[in-house]
């Protein structure tokens, strides 16, 4: 009989490096690997040799950057979705894309199981497995962290050493990190104590705000229907634009977030997120929406953003509800076309002007000067009388009841 074939979501990091020999030892299987390039900024070609030396029969390296930015990042940016007011969902929306491609390659390679290196305490196990179920409900899923004897990252490092597998972490810098073109996250080690300030050596992308330039830097972002298309007047494709935004914001200390979040599995965890370009683009997009969305749409969209963020965080990208919310968001973006100017200074991202073709802000009406031809102050009296009628009736009723 032919050996069982297992497709492993492979990054070359600690967990997935040791999973290859572990799978071979425990399942007597052939291991095919897939590494998704979502803009890690690392040279992935050497992973071919590393995966082979670890015991894999094949490695796919998939360039997913353009799809990631256009089909996942931009729709989430348009929605204004932020998890718990801080997290810009960098890991969350990368997992569904990777998992979808895993299923496609598993079918291509006649694999009967897909394996991932997510821990049993984290969110990523849910994100990967929900997407796998959405595209192949019959696929077997292997999650070593839920069944093996390894209990800690230190144990995993010992296992790697015993099997002669080099890994990119040490016991001096034991952080669990996830990097893509949108963000870099850090968890574990001394960060698990929320009483302690983030060590200065943790950020690897963003300049610390106190070390950023002493002079502010101005940047403009052009949007077409809620999608960024140019920075400082230079039109760029999606990947180039986000790369440029990252460079500008990072050198000004913009985009570092230190938060204790509520994981889907029920526990709280602390994470350090570096999302420089994301912080810049979210601020620019929000400023542009302020002058292009009417009040009722803007306020309702803020409610939608909360639900959208929860869906993305919880791995529910490929659901009817997320798609329906995206349809609503897309409809709100028809007039979100214009330019937002920002001032970046030592971690701050401050609005410095905004213009739009279909701006709803009219100075002639909003001015404190003379605008009698467009707005009469006398109209306010009748409006207030009607708007306040329920309060007046309530007070009158109370008077009558107390007689």
N, C-alpha and C positions, 0 to 999 in steps of 0.2 A: 504493500500500500504506500501511496505517496505520503510524504510527511505533511503534517499540518503546517500551514503558512500563516504567520501572524504579521500584521502591519503595525509598526511602532511609530507613534508620533515622536520624532527624534529631534533633539536640539544640540546634542553634544555636551550638554551640561551634566551635572552630577547624577541626577536621577536617571535620565534616559541612557546614560553611558553604562551604568551597572545593570540596567534592565535587560540589555541584550544577552549577556551571559546567563542571567537569572532565568530568562525565558527558555533558553536552550537547555539549561539544567533541569527545569521543572516541567517543561512541556514537550521536550524532545522535538522541537519544531524548527523550521526555517524562519528566520526573521528578516523581513523587508522593512526598511526604514523610510520615512518621509520627513524632510526638513522644509518648513515653509519660510520663504524669505518675505517677511512683512516689514522689512526695513530695519533689521537689527544693526546694520552698519558694519557687520563683520564679514570677513571672507569665509564663505561657507564651503567652497570647494575642498579644503582640507578635511572636511567631515567625511568625504568618501573613504579616504584611507583610514580614518579613525573608526568609522562604523565597521569597515571590513576587518580591521584588526580586533575589534571587539566581538566579532563573530557574525555580523550581518551578511546576508547574501547579496543585498542590493540596497542602494540609497537613491531616493528621488529628492532633488532639490527644486522646489517649485517657486517661481518668481510670482508672488501674489501682491506686490506693493501697489500697483495701479488699482487693482480690484479692491484692495483694502481701503485705500483712500477714497476712491470714488463711490463705492457701494456701501461702505460701512461708516467711515469717518464723516464724510460730508452729510449724509442724512441725519446722523446724530448731532452734528453741529447745527444743522438747520433747525432741529427740534429744540436746541438749547438744553439738552438733557445732561444733568449733572447729578451724580449719586450722592445723596446726603449733603448737598450744598458744596462739595469740595472735589470729589473724584470725577475726573473727566473720562473714565471708562476705558482706559488704554488697553488693559489686558482683556477686559470683558468682551469687547466686540471683535477682537482678533480671533478668539477661540472658535466661534461658529464658522468663520471662513476656513480656518485650518481643518476643522472637523469635516466640513463638506468635502474638501479635497481629499481627506483621508478615505472617506467612503468611496469616492470615485476611483482612487488608486487601488483600494482593496478589491474592488470588483475587477479592475484591470489585471491584477496580479493573482486572482483566484484565492485571496486570503479569506479565511473563515472567521477570523477574529481580528479586532483592533485593540491595541494596547496603548495606554497613556501613563505618564509618570506623575499624575496629579495625586496629592496626598488626600487622605480620607477626611481631613479637617477643612479643606479649602473649597473655594467656589468653582475652580476650573474643572473638577471632575464632573460637576453638574453641566457646565457649559458644553464640554466635549460630548458627553453621553446623550444629552437631549438632542443635539444636532445629529449625532449618529442614528438615534432612534427615528428622527424625522425623515432621514434619507434611506435608512435600511433597518426596519424594525426587527429583522431576523439576525442581525449581526451580533456575534458574541463579543463582549467587552471584557478585557482583562485589565484590572487595576491593581498592580503589585502592592502599592502602599496599603491596600486594605487587607492583604492576605499574607505578606511575607513576614519574616522575623526581624527585619530591620526596623528599628523604632525611632531613629533620629538621624539627622544629617551627619553627625559624627560617626554613627554606625555605617552609614552609606559610604563615607570617606574611607573607613577601614576596609569595607568590602571591595571598594575600587582598588585600594593598595594591594590587597591580597590577590586580586586578579590581574594586576599589572596594567590597570586602566588609568591613564592620566585624566584628571578632572580640573576644571577651571575655578575651584574654590579651595580655600584652606581653612584651617581651624582658627586662623587669625582674622579672616574676613569671611565669616560663614553665612553671609546674607543669601537669601533666596531672591533672585532678581529676574525680572522679565523686561525685555527691551524690544521695542519696535519703532517704526518711524514716528509714532505719536508720543510715546513716553518711555520712561525707565522707572521701574518700581523696585523698592527695596523692602524686604521683610526679614525678620529673624535676628538672631544675635542679641546684642544689647538693646536693639530697637523694641524688643518685647517688653521693656519696662517703660510705660508711658510717662512715668515721673521724671525720666531723664531727657534732657534736651538732645536733639539730633546731633550726633558727632559731626564735626565739620568735614571729615573725610568722606562722608557718605555720598553726597552729590557728585556724580561723574559727568553730567551733561551741563547743568546750569552753574554759572558762576554764583558764589554766595552773594547775596544782596550787598553785604558790607564791603565786598571786594569788587563790586561792579564799578564801571566808570563814574566819575564825579560829575559828569555832564550828561544831561538827558539826551536821549536819541528819539527822534520823531520818525514814525513809520505810517504809511498809508496802505490800506487794504481795499481793493475794489471787489465788489460782489456783483454777480448776476443771478437774480432769483435765489438769493440766499447762499450761493456757492462762491467761495473766493476764487478769483481768476487772475489777480495781479497784486504785486507788492511793490510799493514805491513807483507805480506806473509801469512796471515791467510785467507783461503778460507771461505766465508760466503754466506748464501743465501741472496736474494735481500733485504729483510726487515732488517736482522741482519747487513748487510753491510752498509746500509744507516744510521741505528741507530748508528753504530760505527763511521761513518764519521761525523755525527752530534756532537757526544761527543767530538771528537778530535778537530774539527774546532771551536766549540762553546767556549771551554775553552781558545782558543787562539784569541778570538775576531774577528774571520773571519765570514763574511756573513751578516753584517748589511748594509742595503741599505735604504737611505732616498731619496725619489724621488717625483717629481710632474709628474704624467703621464697623458696621453690623454685617457680618458675613451671612450668606444665605443659610448656612448650616446651623446658625443659632448662636454663635459665639462672636465676641468682639475681637478685633485684631488691629494692630497698629501697622501702618504702612507709610513709607515716604515715596511720594510720586514726583517725578520731574516731567512736566509737560509744558515746555516753554512755548512752542509754536501754538499748541492748543489753547493755552491761556490767552495768548495774543488774539487768536482768531475768534475765540468765544467773546472776548470783550468787544472786538470790532463789530461782530455780527449783532450782538445785543444792542450796541449803540445805534446801528443802522435800523434795527427793528423799531426802536423808540420813535422814529419819525416816519415810518412807513406802515405800521400796523395801527388799526383803530383800537380804541380802548378795550372793547369787548373781546375782540380776537386776541389781542395781546394778553389779556388776563386769563382767558380760557386756555390759550396756548401754554401759559406757565403751569397750569394744572396738568396738561397733557405731557409736558416735559418731565414732571415728577414720575408719572406712570411709565413713560418711555424709558427713563433711566432705570427704573426698577426692572423692567422687562429685559433690558440689555444686561444689567448686572446679574440677573438670575438665569442667563443663558437662554432666554426665550425669544431669540432673534427670529427664528423661522416659525413664527406663529401668526395666526390670522389677525390677532389684535395688534401686534407690532406693525404688520403690513397696513392695517387700517389706519393706525395712528400716523404712519409715514405718509399715507395718502392725504390725510388732513393737513399735516405739516407742509407737504409740497404745495397744497392749494393756498396756504398762507404766505408762501414765499414769492408769489407772482410779481409783487412790486418791491421786493427787498433787493433792489438794485441801486447801487450808489457807492460812495467812498467814505470810509471811516478813517479818521486820523487819530493816532494815539501817541502819547508821550510815555516813553519807557524810562524809568529811573529807579535804580537800586531795588528791584523787585516789584515796583509799582507799575501798573498799566493804566494810565489816566487818559480819559477821552480828551481830544484836542480839536474836535470839529467833525462834523458829519454833513454830507450832502447826498441828496437822492433825487432822481428824476421825478418820482411820484411821492414826494414828501407831503405828509399831512400837516406839517407844521407851517402855519401861515403867520408871519410876523405882523401883517396888517391887522389880524384879529387878536393875536396874543399880546400886542404891544400895550404898554401902560399909557402910551400917547393917545392921540385922537384917532378913533376908529369908528366913529358914529355911522359911517356909511355901510359898514359891515357888521357892526355889533352895537346894540343899544343897551346901555346900563339899565335902562328902565325895564327891559325884559326880565331882568333877574328877579324882580319883586314877585311877579306872577309865578315864575318857576319855583321860587322858594315857598310860596304859599301852598302850591300843589304838592311839592316834594315833602313839605313838612306837615301836611294834613294829617297823616296817621298819628304823629306825635301830639298834634293839637287835640285831636279827638280823644286820645288816651288821657291827656291831662284833664280835659273837660269831664270825661267819664269818672275820673278819680275824684274830682271836685263834687260831682253829684252824689257819689257813693258816700262821701264823708259828711254830707249834710244831715 
